[in-house]
């Protein structure tokens, strides 16, 4: 199983970023996918979840209305569109899949700062 994130970077408050995760090693269309983040000194937290076919989506209140998760089962990718970014969104962002165990990508840094 391999998950590879891309798309992080430095953005000003109020700006937008799109993260992408390319997945291989399992039948992508059969499993839900999630995005997590971990800020320095804090626990890793869930920021978005999408079911295998995209019919069920979940966001915590901290990102609801600003973040959008999507997936392309033909391309084995999952994306996270982040709008209206705030300094408190600064973290390393990870995509994750729960297959026979939980798998993680290497993470991509998102820094929101003026």
VOBAKE-131851 format. One record per residue (C-alpha): residue number from 1; chain; x, y, z. Coordinates in nm, 2 decimals. Example, Ala and Ser with C-alpha at 12.3 -4.5 7.8 and 13.67 -1.06 7.14 Angstrom:
BEGIN
+-----+-----+--------+--------+--------+
| seq | mol |     px |     py |     pz |
+-----+-----+--------+--------+--------+
|   1 |   A |   1.23 |  -0.45 |   0.78 |
|   2 |   A |   1.37 |  -0.11 |   0.71 |
+-----+-----+--------+--------+--------+
//
This chain:
BEGIN
+-----+-----+--------+--------+--------+
| seq | mol |     px |     py |     pz |
+-----+-----+--------+--------+--------+
|   1 |   A |   0.00 |   0.00 |   0.00 |
|   2 |   A |   0.13 |   0.34 |  -0.09 |
|   3 |   A |  -0.02 |   0.68 |  -0.04 |
|   4 |   A |   0.16 |   0.99 |  -0.17 |
|   5 |   A |   0.04 |   1.34 |  -0.09 |
|   6 |   A |   0.12 |   1.66 |  -0.28 |
|   7 |   A |   0.00 |   2.02 |  -0.30 |
|   8 |   A |   0.10 |   2.17 |   0.03 |
|   9 |   A |   0.28 |   2.50 |   0.07 |
|  10 |   A |   0.27 |   2.84 |   0.22 |
|  11 |   A |  -0.05 |   3.05 |   0.18 |
|  12 |   A |  -0.18 |   3.37 |   0.32 |
|  13 |   A |  -0.48 |   3.38 |   0.55 |
|  14 |   A |  -0.79 |   3.36 |   0.35 |
|  15 |   A |  -0.62 |   3.18 |   0.07 |
|  16 |   A |  -0.68 |   2.84 |  -0.08 |
|  17 |   A |  -0.49 |   2.52 |  -0.14 |
|  18 |   A |  -0.57 |   2.18 |  -0.30 |
|  19 |   A |  -0.40 |   1.87 |  -0.17 |
|  20 |   A |  -0.40 |   1.55 |  -0.36 |
|  21 |   A |  -0.32 |   1.19 |  -0.27 |
|  22 |   A |  -0.23 |   0.92 |  -0.51 |
|  23 |   A |  -0.30 |   0.57 |  -0.39 |
|  24 |   A |  -0.18 |   0.22 |  -0.49 |
|  25 |   A |  -0.16 |  -0.13 |  -0.36 |
|  26 |   A |  -0.53 |  -0.20 |  -0.28 |
|  27 |   A |  -0.87 |  -0.18 |  -0.45 |
|  28 |   A |  -0.91 |   0.19 |  -0.40 |
|  29 |   A |  -1.28 |   0.20 |  -0.50 |
|  30 |   A |  -1.37 |  -0.05 |  -0.22 |
|  31 |   A |  -1.24 |   0.16 |   0.08 |
|  32 |   A |  -1.32 |   0.49 |   0.24 |
|  33 |   A |  -1.05 |   0.75 |   0.26 |
|  34 |   A |  -0.97 |   1.02 |   0.51 |
|  35 |   A |  -0.75 |   1.33 |   0.55 |
|  36 |   A |  -0.59 |   1.41 |   0.89 |
|  37 |   A |  -0.37 |   1.68 |   1.01 |
|  38 |   A |  -0.12 |   1.73 |   1.29 |
|  39 |   A |   0.00 |   2.06 |   1.42 |
|  40 |   A |   0.32 |   2.09 |   1.63 |
|  41 |   A |   0.25 |   1.98 |   1.99 |
|  42 |   A |  -0.10 |   1.85 |   1.91 |
|  43 |   A |  -0.26 |   1.52 |   1.84 |
|  44 |   A |  -0.34 |   1.41 |   1.49 |
|  45 |   A |  -0.70 |   1.50 |   1.40 |
|  46 |   A |  -0.95 |   1.40 |   1.14 |
|  47 |   A |  -1.04 |   1.68 |   0.90 |
|  48 |   A |  -1.24 |   1.50 |   0.62 |
|  49 |   A |  -1.38 |   1.15 |   0.55 |
|  50 |   A |  -1.53 |   1.01 |   0.23 |
|  51 |   A |  -1.69 |   0.67 |   0.18 |
|  52 |   A |  -1.58 |   0.43 |  -0.09 |
|  53 |   A |  -1.82 |   0.57 |  -0.35 |
|  54 |   A |  -1.84 |   0.92 |  -0.22 |
|  55 |   A |  -2.19 |   0.90 |  -0.09 |
|  56 |   A |  -2.10 |   0.97 |   0.27 |
|  57 |   A |  -1.88 |   1.26 |   0.37 |
|  58 |   A |  -1.79 |   1.40 |   0.71 |
|  59 |   A |  -1.61 |   1.71 |   0.83 |
|  60 |   A |  -1.56 |   1.83 |   1.19 |
|  61 |   A |  -1.70 |   2.17 |   1.27 |
|  62 |   A |  -1.35 |   2.33 |   1.26 |
|  63 |   A |  -1.33 |   2.29 |   0.88 |
|  64 |   A |  -1.70 |   2.25 |   0.78 |
|  65 |   A |  -1.79 |   2.49 |   0.50 |
|  66 |   A |  -1.43 |   2.56 |   0.41 |
|  67 |   A |  -1.28 |   2.22 |   0.32 |
|  68 |   A |  -1.41 |   1.98 |   0.05 |
|  69 |   A |  -1.30 |   1.62 |   0.01 |
|  70 |   A |  -1.34 |   1.44 |  -0.32 |
|  71 |   A |  -1.22 |   1.12 |  -0.49 |
|  72 |   A |  -1.17 |   0.99 |  -0.84 |
|  73 |   A |  -1.20 |   0.61 |  -0.83 |
|  74 |   A |  -1.09 |   0.58 |  -1.19 |
|  75 |   A |  -0.76 |   0.75 |  -1.11 |
|  76 |   A |  -0.71 |   0.62 |  -0.75 |
|  77 |   A |  -0.68 |   0.97 |  -0.61 |
|  78 |   A |  -0.84 |   1.16 |  -0.33 |
|  79 |   A |  -0.82 |   1.54 |  -0.29 |
|  80 |   A |  -0.88 |   1.80 |  -0.03 |
|  81 |   A |  -0.98 |   2.15 |  -0.14 |
|  82 |   A |  -0.92 |   2.40 |   0.14 |
|  83 |   A |  -1.06 |   2.75 |   0.12 |
|  84 |   A |  -1.06 |   3.05 |   0.36 |
|  85 |   A |  -0.75 |   2.91 |   0.53 |
|  86 |   A |  -0.67 |   3.03 |   0.88 |
|  87 |   A |  -0.34 |   3.03 |   1.07 |
|  88 |   A |  -0.48 |   2.76 |   1.29 |
|  89 |   A |  -0.50 |   2.53 |   0.98 |
|  90 |   A |  -0.12 |   2.52 |   0.98 |
|  91 |   A |  -0.02 |   2.15 |   1.01 |
|  92 |   A |   0.12 |   1.85 |   0.83 |
|  93 |   A |  -0.17 |   1.70 |   0.64 |
|  94 |   A |  -0.19 |   1.32 |   0.58 |
|  95 |   A |  -0.42 |   1.11 |   0.37 |
|  96 |   A |  -0.51 |   0.77 |   0.52 |
|  97 |   A |  -0.68 |   0.45 |   0.43 |
|  98 |   A |  -0.81 |   0.18 |   0.66 |
|  99 |   A |  -0.76 |  -0.15 |   0.48 |
| 100 |   A |  -0.63 |  -0.45 |   0.67 |
| 101 |   A |  -0.47 |  -0.19 |   0.90 |
| 102 |   A |  -0.45 |   0.19 |   0.88 |
| 103 |   A |  -0.21 |   0.33 |   0.63 |
| 104 |   A |  -0.07 |   0.68 |   0.61 |
| 105 |   A |   0.10 |   0.89 |   0.35 |
| 106 |   A |   0.43 |   1.08 |   0.43 |
| 107 |   A |   0.24 |   1.40 |   0.49 |
| 108 |   A |   0.25 |   1.74 |   0.32 |
| 109 |   A |   0.31 |   2.07 |   0.51 |
| 110 |   A |   0.05 |   2.34 |   0.50 |
| 111 |   A |   0.15 |   2.68 |   0.64 |
| 112 |   A |  -0.10 |   2.96 |   0.67 |
| 113 |   A |   0.08 |   3.29 |   0.74 |
| 114 |   A |   0.11 |   3.64 |   0.63 |
+-----+-----+--------+--------+--------+
//
